[in-house]
Each structure stands twice: as C-alpha cells, then as structure tokens.
Amino acid sequence: MTQRPPLSDLRILLATWFGSGYAPKAPGTAGSLLALPFGWGIAHFGGQIWLGIATVIVTLIGVWVANAYMAQAGEHDPGPVVIDEVAGQWLAMLPLAAAINWQIILIAFVLFRLFDIVKPWPISWADKNIKGGLGVMLDDVLAGAAAAAILYGLSVAAPSLLGLG
C-alpha cells in the first residue's frame, strides 16, 4: 500500500468500519466482529425488516466508500476496507434476526467468515471478475447470502443448535 488514508475522512472511517480495518492482523475478522454488536442492536430493536434495510444501505454506501479508499490508497481491494464484511455479516444474520441470540450470532459469524475466506464458487468468481467498489462488496454479500442460507437451514433442521427449541 502506498499510503494509509486518514480516519478523519468520513468515507475512510466508514470503509474501515470505524478503524477496525486497520487492525494489524486479520482486519476482515476484526471488521466482522465489530459488525456484530451493531447488527445485534438493529435486529433486536428493529427486527428483520430494519436489519434488511440497514444491510442494503451499508452495501450501497460500501460501494462508494470502497471506491474512495481505493482511489486514495492506490490499491485494488485493500485489506483495511472492511465495510464489505459488515454487509456480509449482517446479511448472514438476517434470516433469524427476529429471534436473535448469542448462538445465532456466533454461528452466523463462523459461517460468514468460512465462506468469505474459502470463497467457493460463485463467491470466488465475483472476487476475481468484478472490479471497483462493487467487486469489493459483491463477494462478501454472496458469502453472507451463503451463510444466511445455511443458517436458515439449521433453524429448520437443528433449531436447538441455535437456541430456538
């Protein structure tokens, strides 16, 4: 990286999810972890609809701020940009937002991180082929959707694992 953009720029602050993307190790995991309390709060107080709206909003803002970060840093898909993890993490929590508890949050976190790191198809395709801010966001949104599908399946097949029954 040629330069580390300053957190005093609101776009950079959001792109790095309040600086968590500047964690010295595993910035994606740090961003995902910092997304959890926000996601829990939105789900707990606003339910599934508000978490869905927040996920769409953070995804759209993420395209814009990721482009701003990349322009300032001179780097494509830089590690400090973790707003994509926020969108993916919230999407992973979305199907069970109305019943949110620590088990759902933990399993959503593990599933999302697994899909984000391993990047099975079509996540890997999006990661390699879609450029710019949209590309930064899309692979994590797909990872979040995959995690959400598995989480929903678990709620049907093994609800007690999620503290639901």
C-alpha positions in Angstrom: 0.0 0.0 0.0 1.4 3.4 -0.9 -0.4 5.3 1.8 -2.9 4.7 4.6 -5.8 7.1 4.2 -6.7 9.0 7.4 -9.7 8.2 9.5 -10.6 11.9 9.6 -12.2 11.4 6.2 -15.8 10.1 6.8 -15.5 7.8 3.8 -12.4 6.2 5.1 -13.8 5.9 8.6 -16.8 4.0 7.1 -14.7 1.9 4.7 -12.6 0.7 7.6 -15.7 0.4 9.8 -14.5 2.9 12.4 -10.9 1.9 12.0 -11.3 -1.8 12.6 -9.8 -2.4 9.2 -6.5 -1.0 10.4 -6.2 -4.0 12.9 -2.6 -5.3 12.5 -3.8 -8.9 12.0 -7.0 -10.3 10.3 -8.7 -7.0 9.5 -11.6 -8.8 7.9 -12.3 -10.7 11.1 -11.9 -7.5 13.1 -14.5 -5.8 10.8 -16.9 -8.8 11.1 -16.5 -8.8 14.9 -17.2 -5.1 15.1 -20.3 -5.5 12.8 -21.9 -7.9 15.3 -22.9 -5.5 18.1 -24.4 -3.1 15.5 -26.2 -6.0 13.7 -27.5 -7.3 17.0 -28.8 -3.9 18.1 -30.5 -3.3 14.8 -32.1 -6.8 14.8 -33.0 -6.6 18.5 -34.6 -3.2 18.4 -35.8 -3.0 14.7 -36.3 -6.6 13.7 -35.7 -8.3 10.4 -37.0 -5.5 8.3 -34.7 -2.9 9.8 -31.7 -5.2 9.6 -32.5 -5.8 5.9 -32.8 -2.1 5.3 -29.5 -1.4 7.1 -27.8 -4.2 5.1 -28.9 -2.6 1.8 -27.8 0.8 2.9 -24.4 -0.3 4.2 -23.9 -2.2 0.9 -24.7 0.9 -1.2 -22.5 3.1 1.0 -19.8 0.5 0.9 -19.5 0.7 -2.9 -19.0 4.4 -2.6 -16.5 4.4 0.3 -14.6 1.4 -1.1 -14.0 3.3 -4.3 -12.9 6.4 -2.3 -10.5 4.3 -0.2 -9.0 2.6 -3.3 -8.5 6.0 -5.0 -6.7 7.4 -2.0 -4.6 4.3 -1.3 -3.8 3.4 -5.0 -4.7 -0.2 -4.3 -7.4 -2.6 -5.5 -9.5 -4.4 -2.8 -7.2 -3.3 0.1 -7.4 -5.3 3.3 -8.4 -2.3 5.5 -11.7 -1.9 3.6 -14.0 -4.0 5.8 -17.4 -2.4 5.3 -17.9 -5.3 2.9 -17.6 -7.7 5.9 -20.2 -5.6 7.7 -22.7 -6.0 4.9 -22.0 -9.8 4.6 -22.1 -10.3 8.3 -25.5 -8.6 8.7 -26.9 -10.5 5.7 -25.8 -13.7 7.3 -27.8 -12.8 10.5 -30.8 -11.6 8.5 -33.0 -14.8 8.2 -33.1 -15.2 12.0 -33.0 -11.6 13.0 -36.4 -11.8 14.8 -35.0 -14.5 17.1 -31.5 -13.1 17.5 -29.5 -14.6 20.3 -25.8 -15.4 21.0 -26.0 -18.8 19.3 -27.4 -17.3 16.1 -24.8 -14.6 16.2 -21.9 -17.0 16.8 -22.9 -19.4 14.1 -23.7 -16.6 11.6 -20.2 -15.2 12.3 -18.4 -18.6 11.8 -20.4 -19.4 8.6 -19.8 -15.9 7.1 -16.1 -16.0 7.9 -15.8 -19.5 6.4 -17.5 -18.5 3.2 -15.5 -15.3 3.0 -12.2 -17.0 3.5 -12.7 -20.2 1.4 -14.6 -18.4 -1.3 -16.4 -21.3 -3.1 -18.0 -20.6 -6.5 -19.7 -18.1 -7.2 -18.0 -16.1 -4.5 -14.6 -16.7 -6.0 -15.9 -15.7 -9.4 -17.2 -12.4 -8.1 -13.9 -11.8 -6.2 -11.8 -12.3 -9.4 -14.0 -10.7 -12.0 -15.9 -7.8 -10.6 -13.8 -4.7 -10.1 -14.1 -1.5 -8.1 -16.2 -0.8 -5.1 -18.9 -3.2 -6.4 -16.4 -6.0 -6.6 -15.2 -5.3 -3.1 -18.8 -5.6 -1.8 -20.2 -8.3 -4.0 -18.1 -11.3 -2.9 -18.9 -10.6 0.8 -22.6 -10.1 0.0 -22.5 -13.5 -1.7 -20.6 -15.0 1.3 -23.3 -13.5 3.6 -26.1 -15.0 1.4 -24.5 -18.4 1.5 -24.1 -18.2 5.3 -27.7 -17.0 5.6 -29.0 -20.0 3.6 -27.1 -22.4 5.8 -28.2 -20.6 9.0 -31.8 -20.8 7.9 -31.4 -24.5 7.0 -30.0 -25.1 10.5 -33.0 -23.3 12.0 -35.3 -25.9 10.3 -33.0 -29.0 10.7 -31.5 -28.3 14.1 -33.2 -25.4 15.9 -31.8 -26.4 19.3 -28.3 -25.7 18.0 -29.4 -22.1 17.5 -31.1 -21.9 20.9 -34.5 -21.9 19.1 -36.1 -25.0 20.6 
